[in-house]
Amino acid sequence: MLDDDDYFSRDKDGAVMEKRILEAQSSEVDAIAGATYSSEGYKDAVKDALSKALPSGE
């Protein structure tokens, strides 16, 4: 199942997710209501990017 723009707007909701993650300094933040799959995908992408950016062992 995929969310679409009716549930997750990259411009609006992506900005909300970015703000939540930056403020929490963690990807473990609440999902956008009604867009759980897209929100989880966004958080997974952040986790993946951070794991690739950090040196091994950190």
DSSP file (Angstrom, degrees, kcal/mol; ACC not computed):
  #  RESIDUE AA STRUCTURE BP1 BP2  ACC     N-H-->O    O-->H-N    N-H-->O    O-->H-N    TCO  KAPPA ALPHA  PHI   PSI    X-CA   Y-CA   Z-CA
    1    1 A M              0   0    0      0, 0.0     2,-0.4     0, 0.0     0, 0.0   0.000 360.0 360.0 360.0 137.5    0.0    0.0    0.0
    2    2 A L        -     0   0    0     35,-0.0     2,-0.2    36,-0.0     0, 0.0  -0.936 360.0-131.0-122.9 145.5    1.3    3.4   -0.9
    3    3 A D        -     0   0    0     -2,-0.4     2,-0.2    32,-0.1    32,-0.1  -0.604  26.4-160.5 -83.1 154.7    0.3    6.9    0.3
    4    4 A D    >>  -     0   0    0     -2,-0.2     4,-2.9     5,-0.0     3,-2.5  -0.675  42.0 -76.4-125.0-174.7   -0.3    9.5   -2.4
    5    5 A D  T 34 S+     0   0    0      1,-0.3    -2,-0.0     2,-0.2     4,-0.0   0.716 124.8  68.1 -59.9 -20.2   -0.4   13.3   -2.4
    6    6 A D  T 34 S+     0   0    0      1,-0.1    -1,-0.3     2,-0.1     3,-0.1   0.791 118.5  22.0 -66.1 -24.7   -3.9   13.2   -0.9
    7    7 A Y  T <4 S+     0   0    0     -3,-2.5     2,-0.4     1,-0.3    -2,-0.2   0.752 133.0  29.7-111.0 -36.6   -2.2   11.8    2.3
    8    8 A F     <  -     0   0    0     -4,-2.9     2,-0.6    26,-0.1    -1,-0.3  -0.923  61.4-166.5-135.0 107.9    1.5   12.9    2.1
    9    9 A S     >> -     0   0    0     -2,-0.4     5,-1.6     1,-0.2     4,-1.5  -0.828  14.9-148.7 -91.2 122.4    2.6   16.1    0.3
   10   10 A R  T  45S+     0   0    0     -2,-0.6     5,-0.3     3,-0.2     4,-0.2   0.900  97.3  45.9 -58.0 -40.1    6.3   16.1   -0.2
   11   11 A D  T  >5S+     0   0    0      3,-0.2     4,-0.7     2,-0.1    -1,-0.2   0.958 126.8  24.6 -69.1 -50.6    6.4   19.9    0.1
   12   12 A K  H  >5S+     0   0    0      2,-0.2     4,-1.6     3,-0.1    -2,-0.2   0.969 132.0  34.0 -81.3 -57.4    4.2   20.3    3.1
   13   13 A D  H  X5S+     0   0    0     -4,-1.5     4,-2.7     1,-0.2    -3,-0.2   0.842 115.2  57.2 -73.2 -32.8    4.5   17.0    5.0
   14   14 A G  H  ><S+     0   0    0     -5,-1.6     4,-2.4    -4,-0.2    -1,-0.2   0.895 107.4  49.8 -61.0 -39.0    8.1   16.4    4.0
   15   15 A A  H  X S+     0   0    0     -4,-0.7     4,-2.4    -5,-0.3    -2,-0.2   0.878 109.8  51.0 -66.6 -37.9    8.9   19.8    5.6
   16   16 A V  H  X S+     0   0    0     -4,-1.6     4,-2.6     2,-0.2    -2,-0.2   0.931 111.4  47.4 -64.3 -45.6    7.0   18.8    8.8
   17   17 A M  H  X S+     0   0    0     -4,-2.7     4,-2.6     2,-0.2     5,-0.2   0.922 111.5  50.9 -62.5 -43.4    9.0   15.5    9.0
   18   18 A E  H  X S+     0   0    0     -4,-2.4     4,-2.6     1,-0.2     5,-0.2   0.933 111.5  47.8 -58.9 -46.4   12.3   17.3    8.4
   19   19 A K  H  X S+     0   0    0     -4,-2.4     4,-2.7     1,-0.2     5,-0.2   0.922 111.9  49.6 -62.0 -45.1   11.5   19.8   11.2
   20   20 A R  H  X S+     0   0    0     -4,-2.6     4,-2.2     1,-0.2     6,-0.2   0.917 113.0  46.8 -60.1 -44.4   10.4   17.0   13.6
   21   21 A I  H  X>S+     0   0    0     -4,-2.6     4,-1.5     2,-0.2     5,-1.3   0.912 114.0  46.8 -66.5 -43.5   13.6   15.0   12.9
   22   22 A L  H  <5S+     0   0    0     -4,-2.6    -2,-0.2    -5,-0.2    -1,-0.2   0.914 113.6  47.8 -66.2 -42.2   15.9   18.0   13.3
   23   23 A E  H  <5S+     0   0    0     -4,-2.7    -2,-0.2     1,-0.2    -1,-0.2   0.893 118.7  40.2 -65.8 -38.5   14.2   19.2   16.5
   24   24 A A  H  <5S-     0   0    0     -4,-2.2    -1,-0.2     2,-0.2    -2,-0.2   0.675  96.9-139.4 -81.2 -17.2   14.3   15.8   18.0
   25   25 A Q  T  <5S+     0   0    0     -4,-1.5     2,-0.3     1,-0.2    -3,-0.2   0.879  76.6  86.2  54.6  37.7   17.8   15.1   16.7
   26   26 A S  S   <S-     0   0    0     -5,-1.3    -2,-0.2    -6,-0.2    -1,-0.2  -0.977  79.7-134.1-160.6 150.4   16.4   11.6   16.0
   27   27 A S  S    S+     0   0    0     -2,-0.3     2,-1.7     1,-0.1    -6,-0.1   0.476  84.9  97.9 -87.0  -2.3   14.5    9.8   13.3
   28   28 A E        +     0   0    0     -7,-0.1     2,-0.3    -4,-0.1    -1,-0.1  -0.573  57.7 128.5 -86.6  76.3   12.2    8.4   16.0
   29   29 A V        -     0   0    0     -2,-1.7    14,-0.1     1,-0.1    -8,-0.1  -0.788  65.5 -78.0-124.8 167.6    9.4   10.9   15.6
   30   30 A D        -     0   0    0     -2,-0.3     2,-0.1     1,-0.1   -10,-0.1  -0.352  47.1-120.9 -66.5 145.1    5.6   10.7   15.1
   31   31 A A        -     0   0    0      1,-0.1     2,-0.4    -2,-0.0     5,-0.1  -0.372  34.5 -90.8 -77.9 162.9    4.4    9.9   11.6
   32   32 A I    >   -     0   0    0      3,-0.4     3,-2.3    -2,-0.1     7,-0.2  -0.640  52.7-104.0 -72.3 129.1    2.1   12.3    9.6
   33   33 A A  T 3  S+     0   0    0     -2,-0.4    -1,-0.1     1,-0.3    -3,-0.0  -0.347 105.7  12.1 -58.2 128.3   -1.5   11.3   10.5
   34   34 A G  T 3  S+     0   0    0     -2,-0.1    -1,-0.3   -26,-0.0     3,-0.1   0.400 118.5  74.3  85.1  -2.4   -3.0    9.3    7.5
   35   35 A A    <>  +     0   0    0     -3,-2.3     4,-2.6     1,-0.1    -3,-0.4  -0.267  49.1 140.9-135.3  47.6    0.4    8.9    5.8
   36   36 A T  H  > S+     0   0    0      1,-0.2     4,-2.8     2,-0.2     5,-0.2   0.910  71.8  50.3 -59.9 -46.1    2.0    6.3    8.0
   37   37 A Y  H  > S+     0   0    0      1,-0.2     4,-2.1     2,-0.2    -1,-0.2   0.927 114.4  43.4 -62.3 -45.7    3.7    4.4    5.1
   38   38 A S  H  > S+     0   0    0      2,-0.2     4,-2.4     1,-0.2    -1,-0.2   0.899 114.1  51.2 -66.5 -40.0    5.2    7.5    3.6
   39   39 A S  H  X S+     0   0    0     -4,-2.6     4,-2.5     2,-0.2    -2,-0.2   0.917 110.6  48.3 -63.3 -43.4    6.3    8.8    7.0
   40   40 A E  H  X S+     0   0    0     -4,-2.8     4,-2.6    -5,-0.2    -1,-0.2   0.892 111.1  51.2 -64.3 -39.0    8.0    5.5    7.8
   41   41 A G  H  X S+     0   0    0     -4,-2.1     4,-2.1    -5,-0.2    -2,-0.2   0.894 109.2  51.0 -63.2 -40.0    9.7    5.5    4.4
   42   42 A Y  H  X S+     0   0    0     -4,-2.4     4,-1.9     2,-0.2    -2,-0.2   0.934 112.1  46.4 -62.1 -46.9   10.9    9.1    5.1
   43   43 A K  H  X S+     0   0    0     -4,-2.5     4,-2.5     1,-0.2    -2,-0.2   0.894 111.0  52.2 -64.8 -39.6   12.3    8.1    8.5
   44   44 A D  H  X S+     0   0    0     -4,-2.6     4,-2.5     1,-0.2    -1,-0.2   0.886 107.8  52.2 -62.6 -38.3   13.9    5.0    7.0
   45   45 A A  H  X S+     0   0    0     -4,-2.1     4,-2.4     2,-0.2    -1,-0.2   0.891 109.4  49.3 -65.6 -38.9   15.6    7.1    4.3
   46   46 A V  H  X S+     0   0    0     -4,-1.9     4,-2.6     2,-0.2     5,-0.2   0.939 111.4  49.0 -64.2 -46.8   17.0    9.4    7.0
   47   47 A K  H  X S+     0   0    0     -4,-2.5     4,-2.3     1,-0.2    -2,-0.2   0.916 112.4  48.6 -58.3 -43.9   18.3    6.4    9.0
   48   48 A D  H  X S+     0   0    0     -4,-2.5     4,-1.5     2,-0.2    -1,-0.2   0.921 111.7  48.5 -63.6 -44.8   20.0    5.0    5.9
   49   49 A A  H  X S+     0   0    0     -4,-2.4     4,-1.6     1,-0.2    -1,-0.2   0.909 112.5  48.5 -63.3 -42.0   21.6    8.3    4.9
   50   50 A L  H  X S+     0   0    0     -4,-2.6     4,-2.0     1,-0.2    -1,-0.2   0.892 108.1  53.9 -66.0 -38.7   23.0    8.8    8.4
   51   51 A S  H  < S+     0   0    0     -4,-2.3    -1,-0.2     1,-0.2    -2,-0.2   0.834 112.0  45.4 -65.5 -30.0   24.3    5.3    8.6
   52   52 A K  H  < S+     0   0    0     -4,-1.5    -1,-0.2    -5,-0.2    -2,-0.2   0.757 113.0  50.7 -81.7 -25.8   26.2    5.9    5.3
   53   53 A A  H  < S+     0   0    0     -4,-1.6    -2,-0.2    -5,-0.2    -1,-0.2   0.778  96.3  79.0 -84.0 -27.2   27.5    9.3    6.4
   54   54 A L  S  < S-     0   0    0     -4,-2.0     3,-0.1    -5,-0.1     4,-0.0  -0.595  87.6-111.6 -84.0 141.7   28.9    8.3    9.8
   55   55 A P    >   -     0   0    0      0, 0.0     3,-1.5     0, 0.0    -1,-0.1  -0.325  50.5 -81.4 -62.9 153.7   32.2    6.5   10.0
   56   56 A S  T 3  S+     0   0    0      1,-0.2    -4,-0.0     2,-0.1    -5,-0.0  -0.240 114.9  27.7 -56.4 141.6   32.1    2.9   11.1
   57   57 A G  T 3         0   0    0     -3,-0.1    -1,-0.2     1,-0.0    -3,-0.0   0.431 360.0 360.0  88.2  -1.4   31.8    2.3   14.8
   58   58 A E    <         0   0    0     -3,-1.5    -2,-0.1    -4,-0.0    -1,-0.0   0.436 360.0 360.0-103.2 360.0   30.0    5.6   15.6
